[in-house]
């Protein structure tokens, strides 16, 4: 599954989460609008409630791209 497919699923399902990296939080829709095409095409794995990690060419989990955080309503 590509990072684009994961982000689209988060948006479509209305998951109340933020994605965090480098001390910044984003909504999935903002990442879809702003990430480069090569980044969106990366193979990735969503561990619900925990993280999105890249998948290496050999099929192993690589670095964590985004931590999944609950989005709190105000």
URHU-V290867 format. One record per run of one state. SS is the DSSP state (H for helix, E for strand, C for the rest). FROM is the first residue (numbers start at 1). TO is the last residue. Records with the same first field share a line. If there is no record, write none. Layout:
SS=FROM-TO + FROM-TO
This chain:
C=1-1 + 14-16 + 22-23 + 27-27 + 35-36 + 41-42 + 48-50 + 56-60 + 71-74
E=2-2 + 17-21 + 24-26 + 43-47 + 51-55 + 61-70
H=3-13 + 28-34 + 37-40
